[in-house]
Amino acid sequence: MARPRKPLLSRDRIVEAASALVDTEGLDAVSTRRLAAELGVSGPSLYNHFRNKDEILDAVADAVSVQVDLSMFDESDPRDWREALHDWALSYRAALAAHPHIVPVLARGPGRRPAGLRVADAVFGAMVGAGWPPAQATRIGALMRYFITGSALGSFAGGFVDDESAYDPADYPHLGQAHLLAERRREVDEGAFEVGLRALLDGLERQYEEYGAADGGAAPSSPSGV
């Protein structure tokens, strides 16, 4: 039997094609008709693998979640909870920065996506294992997602034009250097993320110490709460 001229359609091929479209053209570029054309197949054949466009975008989002490093949450890893959260946050943001157009889908939460649920499970499990009460561990997971996905939804530095005349000192006396921000976008945005992450973790560490003081001078060893 002669081999087919095109590779057989699979979930992986569909996700790969959809990911490329999202990365280059954004979420609105994805449709079953467009994907079928890109893959050289009939539109209905996609429905053998996905029920609709939303399921395809969920799969694209999960393919990004797979890229997030979770090794710091392994029980054999020597990093404490603060260092683990820090390093995970950097990995998570790097994955989102590489695929910014899919961030709105990821920001909705993991839903039923396996990789997204593994991320949530790893963070929650590590926080509870470190002694945080489960209710607070849940809030920490939510807080980190808000902070990381929020930082990836847009660029502060990229929001300023590189035209010095746009910042008339008579109107904006403190924005004399604002036209330089766009060309320093990566430096500004990554620096802002690191400053915010450090402040966030400093606050959590103080709370952690307060839990310990309330428990007799050590971090809680027997988490409680829901």
N, C-alpha and C positions, 0 to 999 in steps of 0.2 A: 504494500500500500504506500502510495506516495505521501511524503510528509506535507503537512499544511504549509502554505506559503507564509502565513503569519503565525506567531505563537498563539496557543490557545488562550482564550480570555480567562483571567483569574482575578480574585480579589486584589492581589498584590499589584497586578498591572493597572487595575482601575485606580487604586489608591495612589500609585506612582504618577499616573497621568493627572489625576485630580490635584495632587500636591504641587506638581509643576505649574498647573494653571493658577492655583491659589497664590503661589510664590511670585509669579510673574505678572498676573493681572488682577488678583484679588478674588474675594468670595463670589462676587456677582458674575464672574466669568464662568463659573462652574454650572453646568446644566447637563442633564443626561444626553441631550442631543449633541452638545459640544464634545462631551467625553466620547461618545460613540464615534464621532467623526475623527477625533484624535487617535482613537484606537483602531479605526478601520473596521468597525463592526456595526451591526444594526442596533438601534436604540433599545429595543426590547430585550436584547441579550444581557444588558446590564442588570436587569431585574432578576436574573438568576442568582445574582450575588448580593445585590442591595435592593431594598424596597423602594427607596427614594433618594433624593439629593441630600436630605438631612443625614441619612445613614452614611452616605459617602463622606460628607464633611466630618462626621464624628470619627470615621476611620482615619481621615487625614490628621485630625487633631490628636488621635491616639498615637499615630506614627511619630508625632513630635514629642509626646510624653515619653515614649520609649527612649528618646535621646537624653533624658534627664538622668544624671548620675544619682543612684541611691545607695552606693556602697558605703557611704559614711554612716548609714543607719543600721548596718549589719552589726550584730552583737559582738563580732570579733574585731570590729574597728575600734581603735583606741580613742577616737575623738569624743569629747564630751558633747552634751546636747547643744550647747551654744555654738561650738565649732562646727558641729554637724549641720545645724540649721544654716549657718553662714555659708558653708561650702555648697550645700544643696541649693541655696538661693542663687548663688552665682551660676551654678550649672543650669538651673531652671531658666534664669533670665537669658543666658546665652542661647539656649534652645529657642526661646521665644524671639530673641533678637534676630536669629537666623531665619525665622518664619513669621514675621510680624502680622501678616494678613490673616492668619488663623487664630490670632489671640482672642478675638471676640467669641469664637466658639469655645475655646478653652476656658475663658472667663466665666462661662455659664456653669462650670463645675464638671465633674467626671461622669455624671449620669451612670450609664452602664458600660462605659469604656474600660476595658481591662487594664490597660497601662495607666490610665488616669486613676483608677481605683487602687492600683498598686502603689502609686505615689502617695495617695491619701493614707493608705494603710501603713506605709513605712513611716511617715511623719508622725501620725498619731501613736503608733506602737513605740517609736523611739522616745516620744515625750512622756508617755505613761511609764515606760521602762526606766526613764531618768528620775521619776518620782513626782511628775506633775499629776494632779488630780485629773481624771478623764475629762471632766467638763472644761477645765482650763486647757487641756491638750487639744480639745476640739476647737476652742477659740483661737489657740495659737495657729493651728492649721489654717483656719479661716483667715486670720490676720495676714499670714504669710502669703496666701494666695491673692488676697486683695492687693497687697503691696507689690508683689512681683508682677502679676498680670497688669496692674494699673501702670506700672513703670514702663511696660512694653506696649501700651496702647498708643503712645505717641512720644515724640521727642520735644522736650522743653527747648533745647537749643535750636532744633530745627524749626521752631515756631517763629523765629525772628528772621527777617530778611537781611541780606548782606549789603543793603543800600544805606549808607550813612545818612543820607538826606531824609530818610524816613523818621529819624529820631532828632527832630529839632530841639535843641536844648531849651528853647523858650517854653516848649510844651512838656518835654521829658528831660528835666535837668539831671536825672540820674542814669540815663540810658546812653551815655556817650560812647560806650564800647559795645552796645548791643549788636551792632552790625558785624561784629567779629564772632558772635556765638555760633552761627551756622557752620563756619569752617572749622570750628572746634567742637562740633557736635558730639563726637564719640567721647572725647575727654570730659566734656561737661556732663553728659548723661550718665556715663559710667561712674564719674566721681560723685554725682548726686545720689546714685543708687547706693554706693558704698557708704556715704554719709548717713543716708536714711536707714540702711540696714544696721549700721553700727548703733545708731540711736535706738532703734527698735529692740535690738538684742540687749543693749544696756538696760532698757526698761524692763525687759523680761527677766534679766538676771536679778534685778532688785526685787521683783516679785518672787522669784524663786528663793531668794534669801529670806524673804518675809515668811514664806511657807515653812522654811526650815526653822526660823525662830519660833514660830507658833507650834512647831512640832518638837520643841526641845533642843533646838540648836543645829539640827541637821535637816537636809532636804527630805521631804516625805518619802518614806520607803514603802508605805502601804496606801496607794492611791485610793481615794474614795470619791463618790459623786457620780453623776450621770451626764 
